[in-house]
Amino acid sequence: MNRFALLALFILCSCFGPQRPAPVTYYGGKAGEGSAGVHNVIEGDTLWSISKRYKIVMRDIAVFNHLDAPYILSAGQRLKLPPPMEYKVRAGDSLYAVSRIFGVSTSEIAQLNSLKSPYTIHEGDVLKLPSLTAANQPSPSSPSAVRSASVQAPHKKPVQRAKISAKTPKRASSSGKFMQPVEGRVISSYGPKKGGMHNDGINIAAPKGSPVKAAENGVVVYAGNELKGSGNLVLIRHENRWMTAYAHMDKTLIKRGQIIKRGQQIGTVGSTGSVDSPQLHFEVRRGTEAINPKLHLEG
């Protein structure tokens, strides 16, 4: 289950994204602060001052907005804000709700805060949130970060992804059903779990190395491992706004932009990301809405 920030590509995440719009959350409340996750630059702002105001790693803001040193900002410029470093739990919050607010993985928040099942959180608790960039970098309040604030480029360059030009192929199945991508036993079904967790798909146990096959004709829109909790992940776009996701794979055998046929092998079962046994996490989505795969799988 699982952080799709890097990927505005897939507004997905729990494993991979909200089933419904997340509540509007203000990261600050001072002059220049806009709606959730946005800062409108005002006279005198620097990347450093913004990072301190919102308690966000400066390097994350730079990466998120494709900024290079010396990070010159202009009044009126709009900056997208990645998750802050901390979040104070409000009444009624669950770990799943917090993950949805900031578009990060529930499992990653649990690991970062040493939370154990059933992952109970209480009003007033302060949760650490994962950084977009390397975990062991100086925080904005550390002396080394202060010294380097105006001279260092972001820790990691944003990946420049060309627009996918391949046309989405027609579906192979006239029934509108998807094929199950791997043979195996469902070990985690779709829906709410204990302690406020939620599965946006199903997890299928299978021997490591088992072939993972595309559930329908489509175009690969993502193949990589930048979402920590997901491990090796493939996203395939299908006709009429459908999308399928395949996570925790050992190997991927396709590349972004490639046209895929139903039943074509796209990778092998593994245990990458936030799982410790061989399995495939599989999701079916329509637009940004996660749908129970069992309703759309053949037989």
Buried (B, 14 or more C-beta within 10 A) or exposed (E): BBBBBBBEEBBBBBBBBBBEEBEEBEBBEEEBBBEBBEBBBBEEBBBBBBBEBBBBBBBBBBBBBEBEBEBEBEEEEEBEBBBBBEBEBBEEBBBBBBBBBBBBBBBBBBBBBEBEEEBEBEEEBEBEBBBBBEEEBBBBEEEEBEEBBEEBBBBBEBEEEEEBEBEBBEBEEEEEBBBBBBEBEBEBEBEEBEBBBBBBBBBBBBEEEBBBBBBBBBBBBBBBBBBBBBBBBBBBBBBEEBBBBBBBBBEBBBEBBBBBEBBBEBBBBBBBBBBEEBBBBBBBBEEBBBBBBEEBBEE
